[in-house]
Amino acid sequence: YLLLTYGSPLPSNSTGCRGISRDKLLSHIILYNVTTSCCGTMAVQERHTPFLTSLLAGGLAGTTVDLALFPIDTLKTRLQSPNGFLAAGGFRGVYRGVMAAAAGSAPGAALFFGTYETMKPVIADIRGGESSSNPALTHMTAASIGEAAACLVRVPTEVVKSKMQTNAAGSSTLSSTLKMVLSEKDGRAFASGIFGGLYRGYGITLMREVPFAFIQFPMYERFKIEWGKMQGHDATPLQAAACGSFAGGIAAAVTTPLDVIKTRLMLGSDKAGVPYKGARDVVQRLVNEEGSSVFLSGIQPRVMWISIGGFVFFGAYESYRSILMLES
């Protein structure tokens, strides 16, 4: 920093940086956003993305990936249906529910990234600013807060979409499905007197999304940093897409059992029409009636969908972010 600002050597007490040439120091500052204290300690500085920029980039990226990969999500949901894959629709009508997904993808992704990018520097400051040497906790905490915000939009979308994807009775159109879900005032969902069954499964969705974010985002951020170190400059949007794909595939596999429980809760009842009473009831009945292997139902399309989706999503997000940052 002193070399950049004053063109003069570092003070004699900055022994930690002795012997580094001006050009090398410049490249380190540009690549790692490094700040140095008088003792020569270094830490990675969290990048700052304006809230509106992350909101728009996240919304555009979410819409892109949800519409492009919707058929794979439909197949995964039908594999997890209590009625079985073929009875839930098989390979027919794989775009059923796409309008519900389109309506919720942009605001859900926008809320997540708007919150995530905003909270990263805030949490880093709370943890001691740039002196924090372990950014993973910052990324995990920011991602968890982002998921909690995004689920306010994502859960109602998932409930309606799941009903339509599995050809549930009364789900022939988006409006009829929404009307049916709003009429489900059974007390199992948050504020069911107002929202009906729209928020059924909100708790288990958070229980799925938070561990998912804990795994995916620290890995994603770390992969980008390491890739940047190897090549001498920041990861490109295409490279960031590959990092997101790999991190997402691992997180998807690990959290598949939680996804199965979430799907069953959102569908509301088993194949005999007996309602589920909660996450614990779902787990007990699945183990007793279908065996523990059912918790891995749909793992192949889920991992494929999220791996491909991660590539498209993070690549699109980083591209849109770069364009919007240049414009601003």
VOROLO-110887 format. One line per field, with one value per residue (C-alpha): x, y negated, z. Coordinates in nm, 3 decimals, m for minus. Layout:
<recs>
px <- (X,...)
py <- (Y,...)
pz <- (Z,...)
</recs>
This chain:
<recs>
px <- (0.000,0.284,0.457,0.137,0.062,0.402,0.643,0.870,1.008,0.829,0.932,1.211,0.973,0.765,0.992,0.715,0.720,1.099,1.244,0.917,0.959,0.726,0.574,0.519,0.358,0.131,0.017,m0.050,m0.258,m0.463,m0.511,m0.574,m0.700,m0.433,m0.395,m0.078,m0.033,0.294,0.376,0.338,0.025,m0.209,m0.578,m0.824,m1.061,m1.424,m1.532,m1.815,m2.104,m2.375,m2.710,m2.897,m2.626,m2.638,m3.019,m3.042,m2.761,m2.909,m3.259,m3.138,m2.918,m3.197,m3.444,m3.188,m3.107,m3.458,m3.613,m3.326,m3.317,m3.680,m3.740,m3.461,m3.615,m3.952,m3.801,m3.630,m3.957,m4.148,m3.884,m3.942,m4.323,m4.498,m4.708,m4.403,m4.235,m4.478,m4.794,m4.664,m4.630,m4.312,m4.155,m4.481,m4.540,m4.200,m4.276,m4.584,m4.541,m4.287,m4.491,m4.477,m4.100,m4.064,m4.268,m4.053,m3.704,m3.612,m3.725,m3.591,m3.244,m3.240,m3.322,m3.051,m2.766,m2.876,m2.860,m2.548,m2.332,m2.452,m2.391,m2.041,m1.857,m2.083,m2.007,m1.638,m1.633,m1.812,m1.556,m1.267,m1.264,m0.985,m0.785,m0.999,m0.787,m1.072,m1.334,m1.527,m1.734,m1.818,m1.937,m2.139,m2.311,m2.389,m2.521,m2.745,m2.899,m2.944,m3.121,m3.359,m3.458,m3.486,m3.706,m3.978,m4.030,m3.886,m4.108,m4.447,m4.305,m4.183,m4.518,m4.718,m4.459,m4.436,m4.814,m4.819,m4.512,m4.663,m5.008,m5.183,m5.562,m5.680,m5.345,m5.436,m5.353,m5.144,m5.448,m5.636,m5.327,m5.273,m5.639,m5.617,m5.301,m5.450,m5.753,m5.538,m5.582,m5.471,m5.235,m4.923,m4.794,m4.682,m4.979,m5.205,m5.509,m5.373,m5.145,m5.303,m5.041,m4.807,m4.546,m4.575,m4.222,m4.059,m3.872,m3.741,m3.653,m3.435,m3.291,m3.199,m3.082,m2.866,m2.647,m2.639,m2.514,m2.266,m2.110,m2.143,m2.048,m1.723,m1.610,m1.718,m1.537,m1.227,m1.209,m1.221,m0.937,m0.717,m0.782,m0.692,m0.367,m0.265,m0.314,m0.210,m0.542,m0.903,m1.117,m1.318,m1.697,m1.648,m1.404,m1.636,m1.912,m1.698,m1.626,m1.998,m2.081,m1.836,m1.928,m2.299,m2.275,m2.108,m2.359,m2.651,m2.545,m2.495,m2.832,m3.048,m3.213,m3.329,m3.462,m3.668,m3.823,m3.894,m4.067,m4.291,m4.390,m4.477,m4.685,m4.871,m4.965,m4.856,m4.990,m5.288,m5.380,m5.276,m5.139,m4.788,m4.774,m4.424,m4.064,m4.027,m4.344,m4.215,m3.885,m4.050,m4.303,m4.047,m3.817,m4.102,m4.291,m4.032,m3.691,m3.394,m3.286,m3.579,m3.382,m3.156,m3.447,m3.371,m3.004,m2.883,m3.105,m3.060,m2.680,m2.693,m2.948,m2.757,m2.417,m2.535,m2.747,m2.449,m2.243,m2.514,m2.618,m2.277,m2.149,m2.455,m2.434,m2.066,m2.123,m2.426,m2.244,m1.940,m2.158,m2.363,m2.051,m1.902,m2.226,m2.237)
py <- (0.000,m0.238,m0.156,m0.223,m0.546,m0.707,m0.511,m0.466,m0.152,0.004,m0.110,0.089,0.240,0.407,0.710,0.939,0.779,0.734,0.857,0.831,0.633,0.351,0.548,0.858,0.654,0.488,0.825,0.953,0.647,0.677,1.054,1.109,0.765,0.786,0.539,0.531,0.421,0.290,0.645,0.778,0.992,1.033,1.117,1.146,0.853,0.933,0.783,0.534,0.562,0.292,0.427,0.334,0.493,0.825,0.809,0.772,1.018,1.279,1.240,1.275,1.575,1.750,1.713,1.837,2.159,2.244,2.221,2.399,2.698,2.725,3.070,3.227,3.079,3.228,3.576,3.545,3.442,3.730,3.980,3.856,3.870,4.122,4.233,4.345,4.204,4.331,4.251,3.898,3.844,4.021,3.848,3.681,3.308,3.225,2.853,2.870,2.600,2.400,2.080,2.115,2.162,1.861,1.644,1.731,1.783,1.419,1.273,1.575,1.563,1.182,1.189,1.447,1.274,0.927,1.044,1.261,0.997,0.729,0.938,1.065,0.739,0.664,0.999,0.966,0.630,0.779,1.058,0.814,0.666,0.764,0.920,1.232,1.513,1.763,1.628,1.959,1.872,1.535,1.703,1.967,1.710,1.473,1.761,1.884,1.539,1.517,1.854,1.754,1.446,1.631,1.904,1.647,1.657,1.998,2.210,2.097,2.144,2.495,2.596,2.492,2.628,2.967,3.011,2.941,3.152,3.461,3.414,3.376,3.357,3.005,2.893,2.870,2.497,2.252,2.062,2.377,2.512,2.184,2.176,2.534,2.467,2.152,2.354,2.605,2.455,2.754,2.580,2.764,2.464,2.123,1.882,2.132,1.921,1.654,1.835,2.181,2.442,2.204,2.217,2.588,2.718,2.380,2.519,2.830,2.623,2.404,2.723,2.832,2.497,2.389,2.706,2.683,2.324,2.419,2.670,2.497,2.134,2.168,2.425,2.201,1.898,2.104,2.269,1.924,1.795,2.100,2.092,1.725,1.795,2.061,1.843,1.506,1.323,1.344,1.634,1.556,1.602,1.935,2.055,1.933,2.136,2.451,2.381,2.339,2.658,2.873,2.725,2.755,3.121,3.214,3.017,3.166,3.524,3.463,3.290,3.527,3.691,3.348,3.279,3.600,3.501,3.151,3.288,3.521,3.242,3.010,3.277,3.307,3.676,4.028,4.236,4.344,3.982,3.990,3.644,3.604,3.441,3.300,3.378,3.638,3.814,3.820,3.976,4.244,4.342,4.351,4.577,4.808,4.823,4.772,4.838,4.609,4.623,4.396,4.103,4.117,4.107,3.873,3.826,3.875,3.610,3.382,3.391,3.355,3.073,2.875,2.939,2.818,2.553,2.437,2.396,2.193,2.004,1.891,1.829,1.617,1.439,1.348,1.238,1.025,0.883,0.786,0.618,0.429,0.322,0.183,0.001,m0.152)
pz <- (0.000,0.086,m0.244,m0.436,m0.255,m0.196,m0.416,m0.115,0.056,0.350,0.698,0.861,1.118,0.840,0.836,0.719,0.372,0.323,m0.004,m0.204,m0.526,m0.621,m0.911,m0.700,m0.424,m0.679,m0.814,m0.462,m0.377,m0.697,m0.672,m0.302,m0.191,0.076,0.357,0.566,0.923,1.067,1.175,0.823,0.893,0.599,0.561,0.273,0.238,0.157,m0.175,m0.155,m0.400,m0.390,m0.271,m0.590,m0.806,m0.618,m0.615,m0.994,m1.071,m0.837,m0.980,m1.339,m1.253,m1.060,m1.345,m1.597,m1.413,m1.289,m1.633,m1.808,m1.571,m1.464,m1.625,m1.414,m1.098,m1.198,m1.237,m0.896,m0.727,m0.886,m0.772,m0.415,m0.440,m0.208,m0.506,m0.701,m1.009,m1.274,m1.080,m1.017,m1.392,m1.500,m1.798,m1.903,m1.868,m1.721,m1.747,m1.521,m1.257,m1.455,m1.413,m1.035,m1.055,m1.284,m1.049,m0.747,m0.890,m0.954,m0.619,m0.426,m0.581,m0.564,m0.193,m0.128,m0.309,m0.198,0.163,0.119,m0.048,0.195,0.507,0.413,0.484,0.782,0.946,0.861,1.042,1.343,1.357,1.363,1.017,0.785,1.068,1.048,0.904,0.858,0.615,0.599,0.908,0.754,0.433,0.622,0.843,0.555,0.342,0.627,0.672,0.296,0.287,0.568,0.367,0.035,0.185,0.248,m0.129,m0.211,0.017,m0.121,m0.471,m0.386,m0.232,m0.539,m0.781,m0.606,m0.620,m0.991,m1.070,m0.904,m1.064,m0.728,m0.736,m0.815,m0.956,m1.323,m1.343,m1.142,m1.016,m0.910,m0.733,m0.549,m0.446,m0.320,m0.116,0.037,0.150,0.344,0.691,0.897,1.143,1.021,0.832,0.955,0.986,0.809,0.895,0.658,0.414,0.419,0.331,0.147,0.425,0.494,0.524,0.594,0.895,0.719,0.411,0.633,0.787,0.433,0.295,0.589,0.590,0.210,0.232,0.507,0.269,m0.067,m0.015,0.182,m0.077,m0.364,m0.226,m0.141,m0.484,m0.648,m0.431,m0.491,m0.865,m0.868,m0.683,m0.933,m1.240,m1.099,m1.135,m1.017,m1.135,m1.448,m1.454,m1.636,m1.370,m1.093,m1.261,m1.240,m0.872,m0.801,m0.989,m0.796,m0.458,m0.532,m0.635,m0.306,m0.099,m0.295,m0.225,0.147,0.195,m0.014,0.294,0.411,0.062,0.071,0.405,0.271,m0.040,0.161,0.400,0.114,m0.059,0.271,0.288,0.193,m0.097,0.117,0.183,0.552,0.642,0.777,1.122,1.098,1.011,1.287,1.174,0.815,0.923,1.140,0.876,0.595,0.796,0.904,0.574,0.299,0.454,0.511,0.146,0.058,0.203,m0.102,m0.348,m0.633,m0.541,m0.900,m1.064,m0.761,m0.784,m1.164,m1.147,m0.883,m1.040,m1.381,m1.213,m1.005,m1.319,m1.493,m1.179,m1.052,m1.403,m1.479,m1.144,m1.179,m1.541,m1.458,m1.154,m1.363,m1.625,m1.364,m1.173,m1.496,m1.573,m1.225)
</recs>
